[in-house]
Amino acid sequence: MADQSFPLGDAPQLAAHLAPTLAMLRAVAAEGHLTRAAESLGIPQPTVSRALAKLGEQLGTPVTARQGRGIHLTRAGALLAEAAEEAMQQLEAGCRAVVEELDPDRGQVTFGFQHTMGSTLVPPLLRDFRAEHPHVRFSLVQGPRDAMLARTWAGEIDFCLIAPLPEGDPRWASTTIREEPLVAVLHARHRLAKRRTLRLADLAADDFIAMRPGYGLRQIFMGLAATAGFEPRLAFESEEVDTVRGLVAAGLGVAVLPPADTAPAPDTVEIPLNPPAHRTIGLAWPANRPQPPAVRTFRTFAVSRA
């Protein structure tokens, strides 16, 4: 019994049934010959014939017609083949992306990290990895610690490089990459600028310049102050470490930061804390979420360089 034709205007149902024959229509349009179309698809010619005949029955009109020894598409078939060409191009692009995603040497990694790690820690890590895996592509995302964690959890980022790590939270897996010291940053004419080391409590009466809430350094600093037994008086909050250094250089307060990349900013000094303080930098990702091969390869590489 012939298949019932589709109700007039039922485009979604038609599209659902048409999907398996898209490649066949496209091949017939390109080859103009049923046997060659079947060969190009790697399937038997009778299979193509039956599928196109069935489609014509469902539509209520043929999609192909004989032309000498060849075959051509009817008006209805040509309209569908035109749509099939666009759809198949998009599908093939998606298939290429999937193949690359499953190849540890050709996939894509979306890598998030805090701003303070973008100048010295991330570039050499990417350089060394690309030397061994030159075809892996990267999408880099920078932002505050809490935003990086939120976007990683939402699936926008594969994993993030942050400090502090979400230790003790069973939703997250993490691994340490490096320990980075923290120092007191003071104006060069600060009353304690000549000290070799400082207790953080020595600065309890000063105005502090800190990162905004949601930034890892803010969380670490507030924890250090609580341990030292005081609540810091915050004069300024910033989203950029360089801005914090500039405000200290202007004599507007003191700060606790990682050491500068090369030398302390002009008009500032950096003094180690006693007891020593540091921040633990590492990778974090959702604990129970599978990761594509390229992502796992880069993660393993980053840990090996720790």
C-alpha positions in Angstrom: 0.0 0.0 0.0 1.3 3.4 -0.9 2.2 5.7 2.0 -0.4 8.3 2.8 0.6 11.8 1.6 1.3 14.6 4.0 -1.5 17.0 5.1 -1.2 20.3 3.2 0.9 22.7 5.1 2.4 20.2 7.5 6.0 21.3 6.9 7.5 20.0 10.2 6.2 16.5 9.5 7.5 16.7 5.9 10.9 17.8 7.1 11.2 15.0 9.6 10.5 12.4 7.0 12.6 14.1 4.3 15.8 14.2 6.4 17.1 10.7 5.6 16.8 11.4 1.8 18.5 14.8 1.7 21.8 13.3 0.6 20.0 11.3 -2.2 18.2 14.3 -3.6 21.4 16.3 -3.5 23.4 13.6 -5.3 20.7 13.1 -8.0 20.7 16.9 -8.6 24.5 16.9 -9.0 24.9 13.7 -11.1 21.8 13.6 -13.2 22.0 9.9 -13.2 20.6 7.5 -10.6 23.4 4.9 -10.7 26.2 7.5 -10.4 24.3 9.2 -7.6 24.1 5.9 -5.7 27.8 5.3 -6.3 28.7 8.7 -5.0 26.8 7.9 -1.8 28.2 4.4 -1.4 24.7 2.8 -1.3 22.9 0.4 -3.8 21.1 2.0 -6.6 17.8 0.2 -5.8 17.9 1.8 -2.3 18.0 5.2 -3.8 15.2 4.4 -6.3 12.9 3.1 -3.5 13.6 6.1 -1.2 12.9 8.7 -3.9 9.7 6.8 -5.0 8.5 6.6 -1.5 9.1 10.3 -1.0 7.1 11.1 -4.1 4.2 9.0 -2.8 4.3 10.8 0.5 4.3 14.2 -1.2 1.7 13.2 -3.7 3.9 14.2 -6.6 7.1 12.6 -8.1 10.4 14.1 -7.2 12.3 12.6 -10.2 11.5 12.0 -13.9 13.3 10.0 -16.6 15.2 11.9 -19.2 16.7 9.6 -21.8 19.2 7.3 -20.0 19.5 9.8 -17.2 17.2 11.3 -14.6 16.2 14.8 -13.6 14.4 16.4 -10.7 10.8 17.6 -11.0 10.0 21.1 -9.9 9.1 19.7 -6.4 12.3 17.7 -6.3 14.4 20.6 -7.4 13.0 22.8 -4.6 13.7 20.1 -2.0 17.2 19.5 -3.5 18.0 23.2 -3.2 17.1 23.1 0.5 19.0 19.9 0.8 22.2 21.4 -0.5 22.1 24.2 2.2 21.1 21.7 4.9 23.8 19.2 4.0 26.5 21.8 3.9 25.7 22.8 7.4 25.5 19.2 8.5 28.8 18.3 6.9 30.4 21.3 8.7 28.9 20.0 11.9 30.3 16.5 11.2 33.7 18.0 10.6 33.6 19.8 13.9 32.6 16.5 15.7 35.4 14.6 14.1 37.9 17.3 15.1 36.4 17.5 18.6 37.0 13.7 19.0 40.6 14.1 17.8 43.0 15.1 20.7 45.3 16.8 18.1 42.6 18.7 16.2 39.9 19.7 18.7 39.0 23.0 20.3 39.6 24.1 23.9 37.7 26.9 25.5 40.0 28.1 28.3 39.0 30.5 31.0 41.4 32.3 33.4 41.6 35.3 35.6 43.1 38.6 34.3 46.1 38.4 36.6 47.2 35.1 34.9 47.0 36.4 31.3 50.4 38.1 31.1 52.9 35.6 32.4 51.3 32.2 33.2 49.0 31.5 30.3 51.1 32.6 27.2 54.0 30.2 27.8 51.7 27.4 28.6 49.8 27.8 25.3 53.1 28.3 23.4 54.6 25.0 24.7 51.4 23.1 24.2 50.9 24.3 20.6 54.5 23.3 19.8 53.4 19.7 20.4 49.8 20.0 19.2 49.8 22.7 16.5 46.3 22.0 15.2 44.4 22.3 18.5 42.4 25.6 18.4 41.8 27.8 21.5 39.1 30.2 22.5 40.3 32.2 25.5 38.0 33.8 28.1 39.1 36.2 30.8 37.2 37.4 33.8 36.8 37.3 37.6 37.2 34.1 39.5 33.5 33.7 40.3 32.5 34.5 36.7 34.9 31.9 35.3 33.5 29.2 37.6 29.9 30.1 36.7 30.7 30.0 32.9 32.5 26.7 33.3 29.6 25.2 35.2 27.2 26.5 32.5 29.3 24.6 29.9 30.5 27.8 28.1 34.1 27.0 29.2 35.9 23.7 29.3 37.9 24.5 32.4 39.3 27.6 34.1 42.6 28.6 35.7 41.7 30.3 39.0 42.7 31.1 42.5 41.6 30.0 45.0 40.4 26.6 43.9 36.9 25.4 44.9 38.3 22.8 47.3 35.9 20.9 49.4 33.1 21.4 46.9 32.1 17.9 45.6 30.7 19.4 42.4 34.2 20.4 41.2 37.4 18.6 40.3 40.6 20.6 40.5 44.4 20.4 40.4 47.1 22.7 41.5 49.3 24.3 38.9 51.5 26.6 41.0 51.8 28.4 44.3 52.3 32.2 43.9 53.5 34.4 46.8 51.6 37.5 47.9 53.3 40.7 49.1 52.3 43.9 50.7 52.4 46.8 48.2 53.1 50.1 49.8 53.9 53.6 48.7 57.7 54.2 48.7 57.3 56.8 51.5 55.0 54.7 53.6 56.1 54.6 57.3 56.8 50.8 56.9 58.4 50.9 53.5 61.9 50.1 54.8 60.8 46.8 56.5 62.2 43.5 55.2 59.0 41.7 56.1 55.6 42.7 57.4 52.8 41.2 59.5 49.5 42.0 57.8 48.3 43.2 61.2 50.9 46.0 61.0 48.8 47.5 58.3 45.4 47.2 60.1 45.1 51.0 60.6 45.8 51.8 56.9 43.3 52.3 54.1 43.3 49.3 51.7 42.9 49.1 48.0 41.4 45.7 47.0 39.8 43.9 44.0 36.1 43.9 43.7 33.9 41.1 45.2 33.9 38.1 43.0 37.6 38.3 42.3 39.9 35.6 43.7 42.4 38.1 45.2 39.6 39.8 47.1 38.5 36.5 48.6 42.1 35.6 49.6 42.8 39.0 51.0 39.7 39.1 53.2 40.6 35.6 54.5 44.2 36.8 55.4 42.8 39.9 57.1 40.4 37.7 59.2 43.2 35.4 60.2 45.3 38.5 61.2 42.4 39.6 63.4 41.1 42.7 61.8 38.5 43.9 59.3 40.2 46.0 56.6 39.0 49.5 55.8 38.5 49.6 52.1 39.2 52.9 50.4 39.0 51.7 46.8 37.9 48.6 44.9 39.0 47.8 41.4 38.7 45.3 38.6 42.3 45.6 37.5 45.5 44.8 39.4 47.4 47.5 37.5 44.8 50.0 38.7 45.4 48.9 42.3 49.1 49.4 41.9 48.5 52.8 40.4 46.3 53.9 43.4 49.0 52.7 45.8 51.6 54.7 43.8 49.4 57.7 44.3 49.5 57.3 48.0 45.8 56.4 48.4 46.3 53.2 50.3 48.1 49.8 50.6 47.3 46.5 49.0 48.1 42.7 49.0 48.9 41.4 45.6 51.2 39.0 43.7 54.6 40.4 43.0 54.8 42.5 39.8 56.0 40.7 36.7 59.3 42.5 36.5 59.8 45.2 39.1 57.5 47.1 41.6 55.6 49.9 40.0 57.2 53.3 40.3 56.8 54.9 43.7 55.9 51.6 45.3 57.7 48.9 47.3 56.8 45.2 47.7 57.4 43.6 51.1 57.0 39.9 51.9 54.4 39.0 54.5 55.3 37.2 57.7 54.0 34.6 58.0 54.3 34.1 54.3 51.1 34.3 52.2 50.4 32.8 48.8 47.6 32.0 46.5 47.1 28.5 45.0 46.5 28.7 41.2 45.0 25.7 39.5 42.6 24.3 37.0 38.9 23.6 37.9 36.2 21.8 36.0 32.8 20.1 36.8 33.7 16.8 38.5 31.2 14.5 36.6 31.2 16.1 33.2 33.0 14.2 30.4 35.5 16.2 28.4 36.5 15.9 24.8 39.9 14.4 24.0 41.6 17.7 23.1 40.5 19.2 26.4 41.8 16.2 28.4 45.1 16.4 26.5 45.6 20.1 27.3 44.6 19.5 30.9 47.2 16.7 31.3 49.8 18.9 29.6 49.1 21.8 31.9 49.4 19.6 35.0 52.7 18.1 33.7 54.1 21.6 33.5 53.1 22.5 37.0 
